[in-house]
Amino acid sequence: MPEALHTDVCVLGGGPGGCSAALQLARLGVPSVVVEKAVFPRDKVCGDALSGKVMRTLERLDPDLAATVKRDAHSMPSWGVTFVAPSGRALRVPFSRNTGVGEAPGVILPRQRFDDLLFQRARSTAGISVLEGSPARSFERRADGWLITTGDGRVIEARLIIDGSGANSHFARHIAGLQMELRHHAAGVRAYYNGVMDLDPEGFIELIFLKDLLPGYLWVFPLPGGRANVGLGLRSDVVKARHADLKALLTQLLAAHPQLRDRFAGATLEGGIQGMGLPLASKRRSISGDGYLLIGDAAHLIDPFTGEGISHAMISGVYAADIAAEALSEKNTSAARLLAYDQRVWKRLGKELAISTRLQQMANQAWLFDFVVDRANKNPALADTISSMFTDLDMRERLKKPGFYMDLLLGRASRP
């Protein structure tokens, strides 16, 4: 056996969650080894939207890196989201009341670029060792930690594991026991197109709820130079029930659907259409255990309604690092001690994810989308209420309550 590399924490995966964990550990003076199966830069199938939550987390973690992301030539500032109801009626919802003033709350940047910026920052940070080009293959639990062997034969001895190796994590499935459940999982496809018509000049991302796709949606996210990230997502149990071919469906909708065909008539596909799996947080799971913490997609933390996963990966990565540092200093990495991580994550994200789960369950009602969008377009106060729901969880929770829709019927729904 080759000589082992010794470290306090082995971080599986060099994506946003893993790099956030490693960077936070370095800030706390805890050494780590990041094991990444790919060689960077590498592509990651995603919508490429970096929400305000992503940028706020990055600003706290590394202000200089956050500034670099905003200045990147491949990025586009994003000031809001446009919801398109099944009727075709659109509701433009800004993230800020001062759209176009100062810095935009969100950014759209291809994941290949964003992830590489994070990965290279981690690589250059003291206290972080990076092994790329081969995955972690085997895990042996020992009294003092873990013995980890990579696919190319390298050996790591670590006191604790943080798993950020993504939706197809071997560790999460076979060691932690998190199984994929179709009802709590989504399938998606993504492609890049050039020459798409009517992209929003202020970087508003489009979520298009076509009747044939409910409870899923199609997205169009603008990028610099007239390019766009275009894709669709649908819950996996619905995909199975409909025997849906999502790649073929995306091509068909862009070519023939009345809401899309004119915009894509002169567009050209760059490369191919790629698929992805999205483990959803519509079911609360245990995300830690004896000697390990799961973060991001490996922990099934993707928002069930919006499909957002980057911010949750970064937030959970930072929390995992904080708890890991505390547990290591106490020389206690037991499941009971690490349960504090679950509690911290669910305290921060639980309410938001519960609301998103409810919204996902309601998303199959085409008439409800049409109704809310129609009323909001006629009522500026209601439109302002919906805009506020993006930053105020108490406001967003109103969407779960039947009384909100009764107020809509009676013309009373507005900001409290």
DOMARNU-707439 format. One line per field, with one value per residue (C-alpha): residue in one letter; residue number from 0; x, y, z. Coordinates in nm, 3 decimals. Example, Ala and Ser with C-alpha at 12.3 -4.5 7.8 and 13.67 -1.06 7.14 Angstrom:
// residues 2
rest A / S
nr 0 / 1
x 1.230 / 1.367
y -0.450 / -0.106
z 0.780 / 0.714
// end
This chain:
// residues 416
rest M / P / E / A / L / H / T / D / V / C / V / L / G / G / G / P / G / G / C / S / A / A / L / Q / L / A / R / L / G / V / P / S / V / V / V / E / K / A / V / F / P / R / D / K / V / C / G / D / A / L / S / G / K / V / M / R / T / L / E / R / L / D / P / D / L / A / A / T / V / K / R / D / A / H / S / M / P / S / W / G / V / T / F / V / A / P / S / G / R / A / L / R / V / P / F / S / R / N / T / G / V / G / E / A / P / G / V / I / L / P / R / Q / R / F / D / D / L / L / F / Q / R / A / R / S / T / A / G / I / S / V / L / E / G / S / P / A / R / S / F / E / R / R / A / D / G / W / L / I / T / T / G / D / G / R / V / I / E / A / R / L / I / I / D / G / S / G / A / N / S / H / F / A / R / H / I / A / G / L / Q / M / E / L / R / H / H / A / A / G / V / R / A / Y / Y / N / G / V / M / D / L / D / P / E / G / F / I / E / L / I / F / L / K / D / L / L / P / G / Y / L / W / V / F / P / L / P / G / G / R / A / N / V / G / L / G / L / R / S / D / V / V / K / A / R / H / A / D / L / K / A / L / L / T / Q / L / L / A / A / H / P / Q / L / R / D / R / F / A / G / A / T / L / E / G / G / I / Q / G / M / G / L / P / L / A / S / K / R / R / S / I / S / G / D / G / Y / L / L / I / G / D / A / A / H / L / I / D / P / F / T / G / E / G / I / S / H / A / M / I / S / G / V / Y / A / A / D / I / A / A / E / A / L / S / E / K / N / T / S / A / A / R / L / L / A / Y / D / Q / R / V / W / K / R / L / G / K / E / L / A / I / S / T / R / L / Q / Q / M / A / N / Q / A / W / L / F / D / F / V / V / D / R / A / N / K / N / P / A / L / A / D / T / I / S / S / M / F / T / D / L / D / M / R / E / R / L / K / K / P / G / F / Y / M / D / L / L / L / G / R / A / S / R / P
nr 0 / 1 / 2 / 3 / 4 / 5 / 6 / 7 / 8 / 9 / 10 / 11 / 12 / 13 / 14 / 15 / 16 / 17 / 18 / 19 / 20 / 21 / 22 / 23 / 24 / 25 / 26 / 27 / 28 / 29 / 30 / 31 / 32 / 33 / 34 / 35 / 36 / 37 / 38 / 39 / 40 / 41 / 42 / 43 / 44 / 45 / 46 / 47 / 48 / 49 / 50 / 51 / 52 / 53 / 54 / 55 / 56 / 57 / 58 / 59 / 60 / 61 / 62 / 63 / 64 / 65 / 66 / 67 / 68 / 69 / 70 / 71 / 72 / 73 / 74 / 75 / 76 / 77 / 78 / 79 / 80 / 81 / 82 / 83 / 84 / 85 / 86 / 87 / 88 / 89 / 90 / 91 / 92 / 93 / 94 / 95 / 96 / 97 / 98 / 99 / 100 / 101 / 102 / 103 / 104 / 105 / 106 / 107 / 108 / 109 / 110 / 111 / 112 / 113 / 114 / 115 / 116 / 117 / 118 / 119 / 120 / 121 / 122 / 123 / 124 / 125 / 126 / 127 / 128 / 129 / 130 / 131 / 132 / 133 / 134 / 135 / 136 / 137 / 138 / 139 / 140 / 141 / 142 / 143 / 144 / 145 / 146 / 147 / 148 / 149 / 150 / 151 / 152 / 153 / 154 / 155 / 156 / 157 / 158 / 159 / 160 / 161 / 162 / 163 / 164 / 165 / 166 / 167 / 168 / 169 / 170 / 171 / 172 / 173 / 174 / 175 / 176 / 177 / 178 / 179 / 180 / 181 / 182 / 183 / 184 / 185 / 186 / 187 / 188 / 189 / 190 / 191 / 192 / 193 / 194 / 195 / 196 / 197 / 198 / 199 / 200 / 201 / 202 / 203 / 204 / 205 / 206 / 207 / 208 / 209 / 210 / 211 / 212 / 213 / 214 / 215 / 216 / 217 / 218 / 219 / 220 / 221 / 222 / 223 / 224 / 225 / 226 / 227 / 228 / 229 / 230 / 231 / 232 / 233 / 234 / 235 / 236 / 237 / 238 / 239 / 240 / 241 / 242 / 243 / 244 / 245 / 246 / 247 / 248 / 249 / 250 / 251 / 252 / 253 / 254 / 255 / 256 / 257 / 258 / 259 / 260 / 261 / 262 / 263 / 264 / 265 / 266 / 267 / 268 / 269 / 270 / 271 / 272 / 273 / 274 / 275 / 276 / 277 / 278 / 279 / 280 / 281 / 282 / 283 / 284 / 285 / 286 / 287 / 288 / 289 / 290 / 291 / 292 / 293 / 294 / 295 / 296 / 297 / 298 / 299 / 300 / 301 / 302 / 303 / 304 / 305 / 306 / 307 / 308 / 309 / 310 / 311 / 312 / 313 / 314 / 315 / 316 / 317 / 318 / 319 / 320 / 321 / 322 / 323 / 324 / 325 / 326 / 327 / 328 / 329 / 330 / 331 / 332 / 333 / 334 / 335 / 336 / 337 / 338 / 339 / 340 / 341 / 342 / 343 / 344 / 345 / 346 / 347 / 348 / 349 / 350 / 351 / 352 / 353 / 354 / 355 / 356 / 357 / 358 / 359 / 360 / 361 / 362 / 363 / 364 / 365 / 366 / 367 / 368 / 369 / 370 / 371 / 372 / 373 / 374 / 375 / 376 / 377 / 378 / 379 / 380 / 381 / 382 / 383 / 384 / 385 / 386 / 387 / 388 / 389 / 390 / 391 / 392 / 393 / 394 / 395 / 396 / 397 / 398 / 399 / 400 / 401 / 402 / 403 / 404 / 405 / 406 / 407 / 408 / 409 / 410 / 411 / 412 / 413 / 414 / 415
x 0.000 / 0.138 / 0.217 / -0.101 / -0.167 / -0.282 / -0.536 / -0.805 / -1.083 / -1.122 / -1.362 / -1.516 / -1.586 / -1.443 / -1.769 / -1.912 / -2.009 / -1.678 / -1.469 / -1.680 / -1.623 / -1.249 / -1.215 / -1.408 / -1.196 / -0.884 / -1.021 / -1.065 / -0.715 / -0.825 / -0.629 / -0.817 / -0.767 / -1.012 / -1.060 / -1.212 / -1.275 / -1.257 / -0.974 / -1.064 / -1.195 / -1.484 / -1.844 / -2.137 / -2.488 / -2.684 / -2.891 / -2.589 / -2.787 / -2.609 / -2.879 / -2.849 / -2.800 / -2.499 / -2.343 / -2.404 / -2.249 / -1.950 / -1.906 / -1.886 / -1.654 / -1.418 / -1.503 / -1.224 / -1.351 / -1.707 / -1.582 / -1.395 / -1.713 / -1.910 / -1.642 / -1.593 / -1.636 / -1.850 / -2.099 / -2.419 / -2.589 / -2.937 / -3.199 / -3.499 / -3.712 / -3.997 / -4.265 / -4.459 / -4.792 / -4.942 / -5.168 / -4.860 / -4.908 / -4.582 / -4.513 / -4.185 / -4.060 / -3.751 / -3.517 / -3.476 / -3.696 / -3.403 / -3.348 / -3.042 / -2.901 / -2.577 / -2.483 / -2.736 / -2.843 / -2.773 / -2.532 / -2.556 / -2.222 / -2.155 / -2.075 / -1.756 / -1.622 / -1.773 / -1.665 / -1.314 / -1.277 / -1.375 / -1.162 / -0.848 / -0.898 / -0.918 / -0.611 / -0.407 / -0.519 / -0.281 / -0.406 / -0.594 / -0.443 / -0.615 / -0.615 / -0.793 / -0.844 / -0.962 / -1.260 / -1.257 / -1.338 / -1.334 / -1.397 / -1.289 / -1.414 / -1.153 / -1.146 / -0.953 / -1.122 / -1.131 / -0.902 / -0.993 / -0.852 / -0.884 / -0.931 / -0.566 / -0.444 / -0.374 / -0.453 / -0.582 / -0.619 / -0.871 / -1.038 / -1.364 / -1.530 / -1.734 / -1.911 / -1.984 / -1.948 / -2.285 / -2.610 / -2.447 / -2.239 / -2.116 / -2.052 / -2.397 / -2.574 / -2.365 / -2.215 / -2.471 / -2.767 / -2.943 / -3.132 / -3.277 / -3.659 / -3.839 / -4.097 / -3.815 / -3.595 / -3.607 / -3.455 / -3.337 / -3.172 / -2.971 / -2.833 / -2.664 / -2.817 / -2.690 / -2.917 / -3.222 / -3.462 / -3.597 / -3.352 / -3.397 / -3.136 / -3.139 / -3.066 / -3.408 / -3.418 / -3.728 / -3.922 / -4.182 / -4.459 / -4.599 / -4.915 / -4.758 / -4.462 / -4.636 / -4.533 / -4.199 / -4.094 / -3.870 / -3.606 / -3.425 / -3.132 / -2.957 / -2.579 / -2.353 / -2.324 / -2.678 / -2.628 / -2.869 / -2.875 / -3.198 / -3.339 / -3.627 / -3.683 / -3.953 / -3.999 / -3.862 / -4.176 / -4.367 / -4.097 / -4.135 / -4.516 / -4.517 / -4.228 / -4.083 / -3.766 / -3.661 / -3.398 / -3.647 / -3.912 / -3.688 / -3.610 / -3.977 / -4.097 / -3.839 / -3.926 / -4.304 / -4.454 / -4.635 / -4.462 / -4.113 / -4.085 / -4.042 / -3.777 / -3.575 / -3.638 / -3.293 / -3.112 / -2.829 / -2.750 / -2.396 / -2.281 / -2.539 / -2.823 / -2.703 / -2.895 / -2.872 / -3.029 / -3.157 / -3.207 / -3.473 / -3.515 / -3.889 / -3.818 / -3.614 / -3.329 / -3.047 / -2.740 / -2.472 / -2.352 / -2.058 / -1.757 / -1.921 / -2.126 / -2.316 / -2.348 / -2.519 / -2.656 / -2.504 / -2.733 / -3.036 / -3.064 / -3.192 / -3.489 / -3.797 / -3.965 / -3.688 / -3.427 / -3.162 / -2.875 / -2.561 / -2.650 / -2.759 / -2.436 / -2.229 / -2.432 / -2.422 / -2.050 / -1.976 / -2.192 / -2.026 / -1.684 / -1.793 / -1.929 / -1.629 / -1.389 / -1.582 / -1.606 / -1.237 / -1.131 / -1.343 / -1.203 / -1.559 / -1.679 / -1.959 / -2.298 / -2.448 / -2.199 / -2.235 / -2.614 / -2.565 / -2.493 / -2.836 / -2.997 / -2.808 / -2.886 / -3.256 / -3.284 / -3.142 / -3.308 / -3.597 / -3.871 / -3.773 / -3.761 / -4.097 / -4.253 / -4.088 / -4.215 / -4.569 / -4.529 / -4.402 / -4.709 / -4.929 / -4.738 / -4.955 / -5.250 / -5.231 / -5.537 / -5.373 / -5.064 / -5.281 / -5.498 / -5.214 / -5.017 / -5.328 / -5.422 / -5.064 / -5.043 / -5.358 / -5.262 / -4.923 / -4.954 / -4.990 / -4.695 / -4.491 / -4.601 / -4.479 / -4.150 / -4.101 / -4.151 / -3.808 / -3.634 / -3.891 / -3.979 / -4.277 / -4.418 / -4.346 / -4.522 / -4.847 / -4.846 / -4.903 / -5.221 / -5.566 / -5.659 / -5.411 / -5.604 / -5.937 / -5.800 / -5.704 / -6.059 / -6.193 / -5.929 / -5.773 / -5.428 / -5.155 / -4.866 / -4.966
y 0.000 / 0.345 / 0.584 / 0.752 / 1.123 / 1.235 / 1.512 / 1.623 / 1.636 / 1.469 / 1.666 / 1.457 / 1.670 / 2.000 / 2.171 / 2.480 / 2.286 / 2.106 / 2.415 / 2.624 / 2.365 / 2.351 / 2.732 / 2.767 / 2.495 / 2.684 / 3.002 / 2.803 / 2.658 / 2.302 / 2.126 / 1.933 / 1.723 / 1.773 / 1.465 / 1.548 / 1.287 / 1.535 / 1.757 / 2.125 / 2.317 / 2.079 / 2.139 / 2.088 / 2.053 / 2.333 / 2.642 / 2.866 / 3.114 / 3.236 / 3.367 / 3.641 / 3.367 / 3.237 / 3.580 / 3.668 / 3.339 / 3.394 / 3.750 / 3.628 / 3.343 / 3.529 / 3.891 / 3.913 / 3.603 / 3.740 / 4.058 / 3.849 / 3.658 / 3.980 / 4.126 / 3.812 / 3.867 / 3.553 / 3.670 / 3.866 / 4.055 / 3.931 / 4.163 / 3.937 / 3.653 / 3.640 / 3.380 / 3.276 / 3.111 / 2.829 / 3.091 / 3.266 / 3.570 / 3.680 / 3.829 / 4.017 / 4.001 / 4.208 / 4.093 / 4.456 / 4.765 / 4.958 / 4.749 / 4.867 / 5.071 / 4.954 / 4.586 / 4.327 / 4.080 / 3.780 / 3.672 / 3.430 / 3.259 / 2.920 / 2.660 / 2.560 / 2.909 / 2.960 / 2.622 / 2.666 / 3.004 / 2.845 / 2.536 / 2.733 / 2.954 / 2.643 / 2.494 / 2.807 / 2.837 / 2.731 / 2.430 / 2.279 / 1.992 / 1.900 / 1.560 / 1.565 / 1.323 / 1.021 / 0.959 / 0.821 / 0.452 / 0.284 / 0.392 / 0.203 / 0.329 / 0.306 / 0.399 / 0.719 / 0.813 / 0.691 / 0.517 / 0.636 / 0.493 / 0.671 / 0.510 / 0.562 / 0.401 / 0.702 / 0.659 / 0.922 / 0.893 / 1.147 / 1.203 / 1.311 / 1.312 / 1.593 / 1.455 / 1.707 / 1.468 / 1.548 / 1.388 / 1.053 / 1.033 / 0.679 / 0.768 / 0.916 / 0.618 / 0.324 / 0.447 / 0.700 / 0.511 / 0.797 / 0.631 / 0.803 / 0.817 / 0.914 / 1.123 / 1.330 / 1.355 / 1.545 / 1.491 / 1.780 / 1.861 / 2.165 / 2.313 / 2.632 / 2.824 / 3.123 / 3.373 / 3.341 / 3.631 / 3.864 / 3.785 / 4.021 / 4.302 / 4.318 / 3.949 / 3.847 / 3.469 / 3.311 / 3.026 / 2.912 / 2.690 / 2.516 / 2.315 / 2.003 / 2.025 / 2.077 / 2.022 / 2.101 / 2.403 / 2.521 / 2.787 / 3.044 / 3.215 / 3.489 / 3.503 / 3.766 / 3.781 / 3.670 / 3.323 / 3.149 / 2.850 / 2.668 / 2.360 / 2.192 / 1.987 / 1.745 / 1.529 / 1.181 / 0.992 / 1.200 / 1.135 / 0.761 / 0.771 / 0.966 / 0.768 / 1.109 / 1.162 / 1.502 / 1.571 / 1.506 / 1.704 / 2.010 / 2.004 / 1.960 / 2.245 / 2.493 / 2.411 / 2.395 / 2.550 / 2.878 / 3.055 / 2.949 / 2.870 / 3.227 / 3.305 / 2.996 / 2.996 / 3.139 / 3.001 / 2.750 / 2.476 / 2.481 / 2.127 / 1.878 / 1.853 / 1.711 / 1.553 / 1.577 / 1.433 / 1.656 / 1.502 / 1.722 / 1.839 / 1.765 / 1.500 / 1.576 / 1.330 / 1.262 / 1.430 / 1.331 / 1.019 / 0.860 / 1.051 / 1.217 / 1.514 / 1.534 / 1.863 / 1.999 / 1.754 / 1.460 / 1.559 / 1.594 / 1.969 / 2.097 / 2.333 / 2.133 / 2.428 / 2.633 / 2.359 / 2.580 / 2.384 / 2.599 / 2.820 / 2.526 / 2.344 / 2.644 / 2.717 / 2.354 / 2.338 / 2.630 / 2.484 / 2.144 / 2.306 / 2.493 / 2.179 / 1.973 / 2.221 / 2.213 / 1.833 / 1.785 / 2.024 / 1.821 / 1.494 / 1.376 / 1.293 / 1.062 / 1.066 / 1.223 / 1.512 / 1.573 / 1.584 / 1.953 / 1.997 / 1.865 / 2.096 / 2.398 / 2.323 / 2.261 / 2.569 / 2.779 / 2.607 / 2.402 / 2.663 / 2.776 / 2.419 / 2.335 / 2.630 / 2.526 / 2.171 / 2.302 / 2.523 / 2.224 / 2.029 / 2.316 / 2.355 / 2.101 / 2.341 / 2.537 / 2.743 / 2.861 / 2.991 / 3.166 / 3.318 / 3.453 / 3.594 / 3.757 / 3.921 / 4.035 / 4.204 / 4.400 / 4.480 / 4.651 / 4.593 / 4.219 / 4.219 / 4.394 / 4.130 / 3.848 / 4.031 / 4.060 / 3.687 / 3.628 / 3.789 / 3.751 / 3.397 / 3.512 / 3.676 / 3.368 / 3.146 / 3.325 / 3.133 / 2.811 / 2.936 / 2.903 / 3.242 / 3.411 / 3.285 / 3.376 / 3.729 / 3.720 / 3.626 / 3.911 / 4.159 / 4.195 / 4.039 / 4.298 / 4.368 / 4.353
z 0.000 / -0.087 / 0.196 / 0.321 / 0.312 / 0.659 / 0.714 / 0.955 / 0.694 / 0.357 / 0.137 / -0.139 / -0.446 / -0.565 / -0.665 / -0.492 / -0.178 / -0.139 / -0.211 / 0.029 / 0.301 / 0.234 / 0.227 / 0.553 / 0.714 / 0.608 / 0.766 / 1.088 / 1.073 / 0.993 / 0.714 / 0.449 / 0.137 / -0.151 / -0.371 / -0.709 / -0.979 / -1.269 / -1.391 / -1.383 / -1.565 / -1.620 / -1.720 / -1.483 / -1.621 / -1.454 / -1.521 / -1.446 / -1.234 / -0.920 / -0.691 / -0.434 / -0.173 / -0.366 / -0.392 / -0.026 / 0.085 / -0.144 / -0.021 / 0.338 / 0.247 / 0.012 / -0.077 / -0.338 / -0.517 / -0.514 / -0.681 / -0.940 / -1.026 / -1.075 / -1.303 / -1.510 / -1.883 / -1.909 / -1.645 / -1.676 / -1.392 / -1.311 / -1.169 / -1.144 / -1.274 / -1.523 / -1.458 / -1.766 / -1.681 / -1.890 / -2.049 / -2.189 / -1.966 / -1.805 / -1.463 / -1.430 / -1.071 / -0.982 / -0.705 / -0.599 / -0.605 / -0.756 / -1.069 / -1.261 / -0.971 / -0.812 / -0.822 / -0.932 / -0.661 / -0.885 / -1.157 / -1.450 / -1.515 / -1.679 / -1.418 / -1.597 / -1.526 / -1.179 / -1.047 / -1.184 / -1.013 / -0.682 / -0.736 / -0.824 / -0.519 / -0.300 / -0.470 / -0.397 / -0.033 / 0.244 / 0.436 / 0.140 / -0.061 / -0.387 / -0.556 / -0.892 / -1.175 / -0.976 / -0.745 / -0.392 / -0.439 / -0.098 / 0.259 / 0.569 / 0.905 / 1.179 / 1.545 / 1.471 / 1.145 / 0.785 / 0.541 / 0.191 / -0.132 / -0.466 / -0.804 / -0.893 / -0.571 / -0.353 / 0.018 / 0.259 / 0.634 / 0.763 / 1.096 / 0.930 / 0.586 / 0.430 / 0.124 / -0.150 / -0.441 / -0.594 / -0.697 / -0.780 / -0.464 / -0.396 / -0.033 / 0.028 / -0.128 / -0.008 / 0.320 / 0.446 / 0.299 / 0.117 / -0.165 / -0.469 / -0.454 / -0.773 / -0.586 / -0.433 / -0.739 / -1.067 / -1.408 / -1.619 / -1.949 / -2.049 / -2.370 / -2.486 / -2.776 / -2.970 / -3.142 / -2.916 / -2.967 / -2.696 / -2.419 / -2.127 / -2.132 / -1.752 / -1.714 / -1.587 / -1.587 / -1.740 / -1.581 / -1.832 / -1.696 / -2.001 / -1.944 / -2.099 / -1.858 / -1.524 / -1.248 / -1.416 / -1.618 / -1.900 / -1.839 / -2.051 / -1.877 / -2.079 / -2.114 / -2.272 / -2.649 / -2.731 / -2.583 / -2.348 / -2.116 / -2.201 / -2.035 / -1.862 / -1.549 / -1.439 / -1.131 / -1.196 / -1.102 / -1.358 / -1.619 / -1.558 / -1.566 / -1.894 / -2.049 / -2.130 / -2.333 / -2.201 / -2.466 / -2.745 / -2.558 / -2.527 / -2.899 / -2.985 / -2.761 / -2.887 / -3.250 / -3.230 / -2.916 / -2.993 / -2.702 / -2.813 / -3.183 / -3.310 / -3.051 / -3.143 / -3.519 / -3.594 / -3.288 / -3.317 / -3.069 / -2.930 / -2.861 / -2.743 / -2.495 / -2.165 / -1.879 / -1.502 / -1.189 / -0.909 / -0.562 / -0.405 / -0.048 / -0.052 / 0.211 / 0.520 / 0.559 / 0.802 / 0.654 / 0.903 / 1.078 / 1.253 / 1.122 / 0.822 / 0.703 / 0.373 / 0.187 / -0.124 / -0.378 / -0.190 / 0.099 / -0.133 / -0.064 / -0.401 / -0.380 / -0.489 / -0.663 / -0.823 / -0.866 / -0.706 / -0.556 / -0.561 / -0.267 / -0.053 / -0.137 / -0.032 / 0.282 / 0.394 / 0.310 / 0.539 / 0.818 / 0.779 / 0.814 / 1.127 / 1.293 / 1.180 / 1.338 / 1.667 / 1.671 / 1.590 / 1.864 / 2.108 / 1.966 / 1.917 / 1.565 / 1.673 / 1.506 / 1.818 / 1.810 / 1.437 / 1.462 / 1.543 / 1.172 / 1.071 / 1.322 / 1.189 / 0.826 / 0.885 / 1.105 / 0.820 / 0.523 / 0.662 / 0.647 / 0.299 / 0.170 / 0.326 / 0.144 / -0.182 / -0.137 / -0.100 / -0.406 / -0.604 / -0.501 / -0.619 / -0.948 / -1.127 / -1.121 / -1.449 / -1.361 / -1.038 / -1.219 / -1.474 / -1.203 / -0.986 / -1.282 / -1.427 / -1.098 / -1.031 / -1.369 / -1.285 / -0.926 / -0.865 / -0.490 / -0.546 / -0.786 / -0.517 / -0.266 / -0.491 / -0.549 / -0.172 / -0.135 / -0.287 / 0.009 / 0.288 / 0.395 / 0.599 / 0.289 / 0.076 / 0.329 / 0.243 / -0.086 / 0.112 / 0.272 / 0.112 / 0.255 / 0.023 / -0.279 / -0.122 / -0.081 / -0.448 / -0.544 / -0.337 / -0.454 / -0.108 / -0.159 / -0.113 / 0.119 / 0.486
// end
